[in-house]
Amino acid sequence: MQGIEADFSPADLADLALQRTAALISLGGGGALVSWFESGNKAALMSFLAPVAVAQPFTRAVIEEIEREVDVLGQHIDFSPITALSSIGPGLCMFELLLYRRHRCRLYLIDIERSDEHQHGFAQRGSGYSSNPTARAFLERNGVASADIAFCNPRVEALNDEPVDAILSNISMGFHYPVTEYVLYIERALRNNGVLIFDKRKGVPDAGWDALAPKFKTRVIVDSPKYQKLICERR
């Protein structure tokens, strides 16, 4: 791990587990995850993740997984200057921290935090499992300047259309809900020749992406059974 301080509460770790289920299951947390699927209550997740003997290896496994993903992405974007990055659905912002360390870019972080929706597949509206204040504290603890961080909860405030060089949505927009909700934001905020990076779930309709796709030159950099990770350069 690249010197990351991650001192999260059991509630925060439960949110992280819903974003990174593979690490949870690998440590024997499948039953706690099933409990959440059935009830929407995170008590079993919090109880499973509360012991230090579980919390530490879980957090370490998540960070290592994200480091590998960022290394793959870096092969495609590290050669391009990124001064401003927007991320849709960043959760606790581990992925964004590593990108910040590579690019020293301003971060505009868009997350609904909480929602009435309780789903983990694909639906018209996403579900929220995060806390923007907790994510900000994590970023600042790990060396991100406060002036380089801005958060927006689009359920309670308008999105800022300030231009950005890259828009990222990692296992969020396009994977759990359609691009449709953010089409106008992408059109307004992403600079010409900027890049949109997101995970497109296979086999689901997405009218928003269908509308945007002709405006981008798109490459597949990861092709998994469930989704494709796309890098889309704005024409």
TIGU-697958 format. One record per residue (C-alpha): z, x, y. Coordinates in steps of 0.25 Angstrom, whole numbers, m for minus. Each point is the difference from the previous one (the first is absolute). Layout:
BEGIN
<<Z, X, Y>>
...
This chain:
BEGIN
<<0, 0, 0>>
<<m4, 5, 14>>
<<14, 0, 6>>
<<2, m15, 1>>
<<13, m6, 4>>
<<1, m14, m7>>
<<14, m6, 1>>
<<m3, m15, m3>>
<<10, m11, m3>>
<<m2, m8, m13>>
<<m6, m11, 8>>
<<m10, 10, 6>>
<<m3, 5, m14>>
<<m2, m14, m5>>
<<m11, m1, 11>>
<<m6, 13, m4>>
<<0, m4, m15>>
<<m8, m12, 3>>
<<m11, 9, 7>>
<<1, 11, m11>>
<<3, m8, m14>>
<<m5, 12, m9>>
<<11, 9, 4>>
<<10, m12, m2>>
<<m5, m3, m14>>
<<m1, 14, m4>>
<<15, 1, 2>>
<<3, m13, m8>>
<<0, m10, 11>>
<<m10, m9, m5>>
<<11, m11, m3>>
<<5, 0, 14>>
<<m15, m1, 5>>
<<m2, m12, m9>>
<<13, m6, 5>>
<<m6, 1, 14>>
<<m14, m6, m5>>
<<7, m12, m5>>
<<10, m3, 11>>
<<m4, 8, 13>>
<<14, 5, 0>>
<<2, 15, 1>>
<<14, 1, m5>>
<<m4, 6, m13>>
<<m9, 10, 6>>
<<11, 4, 10>>
<<10, 1, m12>>
<<m9, 9, m8>>
<<m3, 9, 11>>
<<14, 1, 6>>
<<5, 12, m9>>
<<m3, 14, 6>>
<<m5, 4, m14>>
<<m11, m11, 1>>
<<m3, 0, 15>>
<<m2, 15, 1>>
<<m11, 1, m11>>
<<m6, m13, 4>>
<<m2, 5, 15>>
<<m5, 14, m5>>
<<m10, m7, m10>>
<<m5, m8, 12>>
<<m2, 11, 9>>
<<m7, 9, m10>>
<<m9, m12, m3>>
<<m3, m1, 15>>
<<m2, 15, 1>>
<<m11, m1, m10>>
<<m7, m11, 6>>
<<0, 6, 14>>
<<m5, 13, m6>>
<<m12, m8, m6>>
<<m2, m7, 14>>
<<1, 13, 7>>
<<m12, 6, m7>>
<<m9, m11, 7>>
<<7, m1, 14>>
<<7, 13, 3>>
<<m12, 6, 6>>
<<m1, m11, 11>>
<<9, 0, 12>>
<<10, m12, 0>>
<<8, m1, 12>>
<<4, m15, m1>>
<<2, m7, m14>>
<<3, m14, m2>>
<<6, m5, m14>>
<<0, m14, m4>>
<<11, m3, m10>>
<<7, 14, 0>>
<<13, m5, m5>>
<<10, 12, 1>>
<<m11, 9, 5>>
<<1, 11, m10>>
<<m15, 1, m1>>
<<m1, 0, 15>>
<<10, 11, 2>>
<<m9, 9, m9>>
<<m12, m3, 8>>
<<7, 3, 13>>
<<4, 13, m5>>
<<m14, 4, m3>>
<<m6, m6, 13>>
<<11, m1, 10>>
<<m5, m14, 4>>
<<5, m11, 8>>
<<5, m11, m10>>
<<m3, m15, 2>>
<<7, m7, m11>>
<<m2, m15, m3>>
<<9, m7, m10>>
<<5, m14, m1>>
<<13, 5, m6>>
<<5, m13, m6>>
<<m8, m13, m5>>
<<2, m13, m7>>
<<m10, 3, m10>>
<<4, 6, m13>>
<<m12, 6, m8>>
<<m5, 13, m5>>
<<m14, m3, m3>>
<<m11, m4, 9>>
<<2, m12, 10>>
<<m5, m5, 14>>
<<12, 6, 7>>
<<8, 12, m4>>
<<15, 1, m3>>
<<9, 9, 8>>
<<11, 10, m6>>
<<4, 9, 11>>
<<7, 3, 13>>
<<m6, 6, 12>>
<<13, 6, 5>>
<<3, 6, m13>>
<<m14, 6, m1>>
<<1, 6, 15>>
<<13, 6, m4>>
<<m6, 7, m12>>
<<m12, 5, 8>>
<<9, 6, 11>>
<<10, 6, m10>>
<<m12, 7, m6>>
<<m5, 6, 13>>
<<m10, m10, 6>>
<<2, m1, 15>>
<<5, m14, 5>>
<<m12, 0, 10>>
<<m10, 1, m11>>
<<5, m13, m7>>
<<m3, m14, 3>>
<<3, m12, m9>>
<<m6, m14, 1>>
<<4, m12, m9>>
<<m12, m9, 2>>
<<8, m12, m4>>
<<8, 0, 13>>
<<m9, 8, 10>>
<<m14, 3, 3>>
<<m7, 12, m5>>
<<m3, 11, 9>>
<<m15, 4, 1>>
<<2, 14, 4>>
<<m12, 8, m6>>
<<4, 8, m13>>
<<m8, 10, m8>>
<<4, m5, m13>>
<<5, m13, m6>>
<<8, 1, m13>>
<<5, m11, m10>>
<<6, 6, m12>>
<<1, m10, m12>>
<<1, m12, 11>>
<<m11, m6, 7>>
<<m12, m2, m9>>
<<9, 2, m12>>
<<11, m11, 2>>
<<m7, m9, 10>>
<<m14, 0, 6>>
<<m5, 9, 12>>
<<m3, m13, 7>>
<<14, 0, 8>>
<<m4, 13, 6>>
<<m15, m1, 3>>
<<2, m2, 15>>
<<10, 11, 1>>
<<m9, 10, m8>>
<<m12, m3, 9>>
<<8, 2, 13>>
<<8, 12, m3>>
<<m8, 9, m9>>
<<m8, 10, 7>>
<<m15, 2, m3>>
<<m1, 10, m11>>
<<15, m3, m3>>
<<4, m2, m15>>
<<6, m13, m7>>
<<7, 4, m13>>
<<5, m11, m9>>
<<1, m4, m14>>
<<m9, m11, m4>>
<<5, m9, m12>>
<<m11, m2, m10>>
<<m5, m14, m3>>
<<6, m8, 11>>
<<m8, m6, 12>>
<<2, 6, 14>>
<<m8, m6, 11>>
<<6, 9, 10>>
<<m5, 12, m7>>
<<m13, m6, m2>>
<<m2, m2, 15>>
<<4, 14, 3>>
<<m7, 8, m11>>
<<m13, 1, 6>>
<<6, 7, 12>>
<<5, 11, m8>>
<<m5, 11, m9>>
<<9, m1, m12>>
<<4, 10, m11>>
<<9, m2, m12>>
<<10, 11, m2>>
<<8, m6, m11>>
<<m5, m10, m10>>
<<12, m6, m9>>
<<m1, m12, m9>>
<<7, m9, 11>>
<<m6, 5, 13>>
<<m9, 10, 7>>
<<5, 9, 12>>
<<m10, m1, 10>>
<<m3, 9, 12>>
<<m8, m7, 10>>
<<m6, 7, 12>>
<<m4, m9, 12>>
<<m14, 1, 4>>
